[in-house]
Amino acid sequence: MNWETVPPTDREALRRLYEQHGEHYQLVRRQRERHLTGLDLFLAWLKPEPGQSWQEVWQLRAEGTGAWTQLTEAQPQEERTCLYKAVQVLIAYRVVRPSYRWLLDHGLGDLYQLLFDTTEREARDQLRQAAHELGLGAHALYHVWRLLGRVLAHTGKSLREVTADDLLELRTATHGTGHVLGGHFTVTRLLFHLGIVKEPLLSPSYFRTTRPTVEQLVDGFGVNNPEVRQAFVLYLKERAPALDFNSLRQLAYRLVKLFWRNIEERHPEVTSLNIPAKVMEEWKRRLRVLPNGKPRLEVVAILFHIRSFYLDIVQ
């Protein structure tokens, strides 16, 4: 179905999609109920108006800074899970096409596996066969699903329509965000092997990695407060000589993205690193749970980095 021609006010069309999806994959009643509950929550939040397309509504509401995070965190865990399940289906069936930044910032669990198991089953089988012929294992394919899944989800294309420019666009969108997205070399080998990408993408210029500066690492997370930004830049520059690049990038992600930006988005009244105790306690509670509702495993390590940061800046 071409969802560009289906208005977002047509809820029955969406319900039919979820019912057909549930029947085809023989989902149990509980799974189907979760999808429909999540759909109702999502539509109530989107508030589509007559004349708008699905993509227009998505870009207006879901792509806003922190919008999706605010929606999901305002829900009890069960409703949050329902929302994630519902949106996974919308993306897999190309009802909406999120930006690369949205797809990078929000973990949606098994979204990409779902996409290849639904609308891209033929592509999945072709990629598996190509991987077998090239001697690639399951670990390599894991990165393929996640990288190519993002390309297909964002562009709305099928596998055979993917171009070199699509892959380059994703690399560009990832650069400087603090996100690590492996698999470019493997994806290119597979697409070249399948005759989909014919440009000589295996050249060194394509795979050359330009490491961002400390300033670019911090700015990639969109810190609004200039004084706080400067504090992170100075601290990370001081730590940089003792760390390899991946460790430095991980430290920046934990301090700036998981800690400060999480607070800054929800508490614009907090304008310095002197954060009220109540706000800190709320942040710690959020930290313990991943966006998909599962427990975060590295909480202790993140808190250790936060404490070390504060100890260093007060000396």
C-alpha positions as CSV (number, residue, x, y, z in Angstrom):
1,M,0.0,0.0,0.0
2,N,1.2,3.5,-0.8
3,W,0.8,5.3,2.6
4,E,1.4,8.6,0.9
5,T,-2.2,8.4,-0.3
6,V,-3.7,7.3,3.0
7,P,-4.5,10.2,5.3
8,P,-3.4,9.7,9.0
9,T,-7.0,10.4,10.0
10,D,-7.9,7.1,8.5
11,R,-7.5,4.9,11.6
12,E,-9.3,2.0,10.1
13,A,-6.6,1.6,7.4
14,L,-4.0,1.4,10.2
15,R,-6.0,-1.1,12.2
16,R,-6.3,-3.3,9.1
17,L,-2.5,-3.2,8.7
18,Y,-2.0,-4.3,12.3
19,E,-4.6,-7.0,12.0
20,Q,-3.0,-8.3,8.8
21,H,0.4,-8.2,10.4
22,G,-0.8,-10.1,13.4
23,E,-2.6,-12.8,11.3
24,H,0.4,-13.3,8.9
25,Y,2.9,-13.7,11.8
26,Q,0.4,-15.6,14.0
27,L,0.9,-13.2,16.9
28,V,-0.8,-14.2,20.1
29,R,-3.7,-12.1,21.4
30,R,-1.5,-10.3,23.9
31,Q,0.9,-9.2,21.2
32,R,-1.9,-7.9,19.0
33,E,-3.5,-6.0,21.9
34,R,-0.1,-4.3,22.6
35,H,0.1,-3.2,19.0
36,L,-3.4,-1.6,19.1
37,T,-2.9,0.0,22.5
38,G,0.3,1.5,21.3
39,L,-1.3,2.7,18.1
40,D,-4.1,4.4,20.0
41,L,-1.6,6.2,22.3
42,F,0.5,7.2,19.3
43,L,-2.4,8.6,17.3
44,A,-3.8,10.5,20.3
45,W,-0.4,12.1,20.7
46,L,0.1,12.9,16.9
47,K,-3.2,14.7,16.6
48,P,-3.3,14.4,12.8
49,E,-5.4,17.0,10.9
50,P,-7.3,16.6,7.6
51,G,-5.1,17.2,4.6
52,Q,-1.8,16.2,6.2
53,S,0.2,13.2,5.0
54,W,1.7,10.6,7.4
55,Q,5.2,12.0,6.8
56,E,4.2,15.6,7.5
57,V,2.6,14.6,10.8
58,W,5.6,12.6,11.8
59,Q,8.0,15.3,11.0
60,L,6.0,17.9,12.8
61,R,5.5,15.9,16.0
62,A,7.9,13.1,16.4
63,E,11.1,14.7,15.0
64,G,11.1,17.6,17.4
65,T,13.9,17.8,19.9
66,G,13.2,15.4,22.7
67,A,9.6,14.9,21.6
68,W,9.6,11.1,21.3
69,T,11.6,10.8,24.5
70,Q,9.1,13.0,26.4
71,L,6.2,11.0,25.1
72,T,7.6,7.6,26.1
73,E,9.0,8.6,29.4
74,A,5.6,10.0,30.4
75,Q,4.1,6.5,30.1
76,P,4.1,3.6,32.5
77,Q,6.4,0.8,31.4
78,E,3.6,-1.3,29.9
79,E,2.3,1.6,27.8
80,R,5.8,2.5,26.8
81,T,6.4,-1.0,25.5
82,C,3.1,-0.8,23.5
83,L,4.2,2.5,21.9
84,Y,7.6,1.0,20.8
85,K,5.9,-2.1,19.4
86,A,3.4,0.0,17.5
87,V,5.9,2.4,16.0
88,Q,8.2,-0.5,15.0
89,V,5.4,-1.7,12.8
90,L,4.7,1.7,11.3
91,I,8.4,2.1,10.3
92,A,8.8,-1.5,9.0
93,Y,5.8,-1.0,6.7
94,R,7.1,2.4,5.6
95,V,4.1,4.3,7.0
96,V,6.6,6.8,8.4
97,R,10.2,7.4,7.4
98,P,12.2,8.8,10.3
99,S,15.3,10.9,9.9
100,Y,18.7,9.3,10.4
101,R,19.2,11.3,13.5
102,W,16.0,10.0,15.0
103,L,16.9,6.4,14.1
104,L,20.4,6.9,15.6
105,D,19.1,8.5,18.8
106,H,16.3,6.1,19.6
107,G,16.9,2.4,20.2
108,L,13.9,0.4,18.9
109,G,15.1,-3.0,19.8
110,D,14.5,-5.5,17.0
111,L,13.1,-2.9,14.5
112,Y,15.5,-3.7,11.8
113,Q,15.0,-7.5,12.1
114,L,11.3,-6.8,11.9
115,L,11.7,-4.7,8.7
116,F,13.7,-7.5,7.0
117,D,11.2,-10.1,8.2
118,T,8.2,-8.2,6.8
119,T,8.6,-5.8,3.8
120,E,12.1,-6.9,2.9
121,R,12.0,-10.7,3.2
122,E,13.3,-11.2,-0.3
123,A,16.2,-8.8,0.4
124,R,17.0,-10.6,3.6
125,D,17.3,-13.9,1.8
126,Q,19.5,-12.4,-0.9
127,L,21.8,-10.8,1.7
128,R,22.1,-14.1,3.6
129,Q,23.0,-15.9,0.4
130,A,25.5,-13.3,-0.6
131,A,27.0,-13.4,2.9
132,H,27.3,-17.2,2.7
133,E,29.1,-16.9,-0.7
134,L,31.5,-14.3,0.7
135,G,32.2,-16.3,3.9
136,L,30.6,-13.8,6.2
137,G,29.2,-14.9,9.6
138,A,26.4,-14.0,11.9
139,H,28.3,-11.2,13.6
140,A,28.9,-9.4,10.3
141,L,25.2,-9.8,9.3
142,Y,24.1,-8.3,12.6
143,H,25.8,-5.0,11.5
144,V,24.3,-5.4,8.1
145,W,20.7,-5.5,9.4
146,R,21.3,-2.4,11.6
147,L,23.0,-0.3,8.9
148,L,20.9,-1.3,5.9
149,G,17.8,-1.3,8.0
150,R,18.3,2.4,8.8
151,V,18.8,3.2,5.1
152,L,15.6,1.4,4.1
153,A,13.6,2.8,7.0
154,H,14.7,6.4,6.2
155,T,14.5,6.3,2.4
156,G,11.5,4.1,2.1
157,K,13.4,2.3,-0.7
158,S,13.6,-1.4,-1.4
159,L,17.1,-3.1,-1.3
160,R,17.5,-3.0,-5.1
161,E,16.9,0.8,-5.1
162,V,19.7,1.6,-2.7
163,T,22.5,3.8,-4.2
164,A,26.0,4.8,-3.2
165,D,24.6,8.2,-2.3
166,D,22.2,6.6,0.3
167,L,25.2,5.0,2.0
168,L,27.2,8.2,1.9
169,E,24.2,10.1,3.3
170,L,24.1,7.8,6.3
171,R,27.8,8.1,6.9
172,T,27.5,11.9,6.8
173,A,24.5,11.9,9.2
174,T,26.4,9.7,11.7
175,H,29.6,11.8,11.6
176,G,30.1,13.9,14.7
177,T,27.0,12.6,16.6
178,G,28.9,10.3,18.9
179,H,27.2,7.3,17.5
180,V,29.2,4.3,16.3
181,L,27.7,2.5,13.3
182,G,29.7,-0.4,12.0
183,G,29.2,-2.5,8.9
184,H,29.9,0.0,6.1
185,F,32.6,-2.1,4.6
186,T,30.5,-5.3,4.9
187,V,27.4,-3.7,3.4
188,T,29.3,-2.4,0.5
189,R,30.8,-5.8,-0.3
190,L,27.4,-7.4,-0.2
191,L,25.7,-4.8,-2.4
192,F,28.6,-4.9,-4.8
193,H,28.4,-8.7,-4.9
194,L,24.7,-8.5,-5.6
195,G,25.2,-6.0,-8.4
196,I,23.1,-3.3,-6.6
197,V,25.9,-0.8,-6.1
198,K,28.1,-0.5,-9.1
199,E,30.3,2.4,-8.1
200,P,33.8,1.6,-6.9
201,L,32.8,2.2,-3.2
202,L,35.7,0.0,-2.0
203,S,38.1,2.9,-2.6
204,P,40.1,4.1,0.5
205,S,38.5,7.6,0.2
206,Y,35.1,6.1,1.0
207,F,36.2,4.3,4.1
208,R,38.7,6.9,5.4
209,T,37.7,7.9,8.9
210,T,38.1,11.5,9.8
211,R,38.1,11.7,13.6
212,P,36.0,14.6,15.0
213,T,37.7,17.0,17.4
214,V,36.6,17.2,21.0
215,E,34.5,20.2,20.2
216,Q,32.8,18.3,17.4
217,L,32.1,15.4,19.7
218,V,30.4,17.6,22.2
219,D,28.6,19.7,19.6
220,G,27.2,16.6,18.1
221,F,24.9,16.2,21.1
222,G,23.5,19.7,20.8
223,V,24.3,21.2,24.1
224,N,22.4,24.5,24.5
225,N,24.3,26.1,27.4
226,P,27.7,27.5,26.2
227,E,29.3,27.5,29.7
228,V,28.4,23.8,30.2
229,R,29.6,23.0,26.7
230,Q,32.9,24.6,27.5
231,A,33.3,22.7,30.7
232,F,32.8,19.4,28.9
233,V,35.2,20.4,26.1
234,L,37.9,21.3,28.6
235,Y,37.4,18.2,30.6
236,L,37.5,15.9,27.6
237,K,40.6,17.6,26.2
238,E,42.3,17.0,29.5
239,R,41.3,13.3,29.5
240,A,42.0,12.7,25.7
241,P,45.8,12.0,25.9
242,A,45.2,9.0,28.2
243,L,42.4,7.5,26.1
244,D,42.0,5.9,22.7
245,F,39.5,7.5,20.5
246,N,36.7,5.0,21.1
247,S,37.0,5.4,24.9
248,L,37.0,9.2,24.5
249,R,33.9,9.0,22.3
250,Q,32.2,6.7,24.8
251,L,33.1,9.1,27.7
252,A,31.7,12.0,25.8
253,Y,28.5,10.1,25.0
254,R,27.9,9.2,28.7
255,L,28.7,12.7,30.1
256,V,27.1,14.9,27.4
257,K,24.3,12.8,25.9
258,L,23.2,10.4,28.7
259,F,23.8,12.9,31.5
260,W,23.6,16.5,30.6
261,R,21.3,16.5,27.6
262,N,18.9,14.2,29.3
263,I,18.6,16.8,32.1
264,E,18.7,19.8,29.8
265,E,15.9,18.6,27.6
266,R,13.6,18.0,30.6
267,H,14.6,20.9,32.9
268,P,15.4,24.0,30.8
269,E,15.5,25.9,34.1
270,V,18.7,24.1,35.0
271,T,21.4,26.4,33.6
272,S,24.6,25.2,35.3
273,L,26.2,22.0,36.4
274,N,25.0,22.8,39.9
275,I,22.0,20.5,39.5
276,P,19.3,20.3,42.2
277,A,19.2,17.0,44.2
278,K,15.7,16.2,43.1
279,V,16.6,16.6,39.4
280,M,19.6,14.4,39.9
281,E,17.5,11.7,41.6
282,E,15.0,11.8,38.7
283,W,17.8,11.5,36.2
284,K,19.2,8.4,38.0
285,R,15.9,6.7,37.9
286,R,15.6,7.4,34.1
287,L,19.2,6.2,33.7
288,R,18.4,2.7,35.1
289,V,16.0,2.0,32.2
290,L,16.7,2.0,28.5
291,P,14.3,3.7,26.1
292,N,12.8,0.3,25.2
293,G,11.9,-0.3,28.9
294,K,14.7,-2.8,29.5
295,P,17.2,-2.3,32.4
296,R,20.4,-0.5,31.5
297,L,23.5,-2.7,32.3
298,E,26.2,-0.1,32.6
299,V,24.6,2.2,35.2
300,V,27.5,1.8,37.7
301,A,30.1,2.7,35.1
302,I,28.2,5.8,33.9
303,L,27.7,7.0,37.5
304,F,31.5,6.5,38.1
305,H,32.2,8.8,35.1
306,I,29.8,11.4,36.3
307,R,31.4,11.4,39.8
308,S,34.9,11.6,38.3
309,F,33.9,14.5,36.2
310,Y,32.5,16.5,39.1
311,L,35.5,15.7,41.3
312,D,37.9,17.0,38.6
313,I,36.0,20.2,37.8
314,V,35.8,21.3,41.5
315,Q,39.6,20.8,42.1
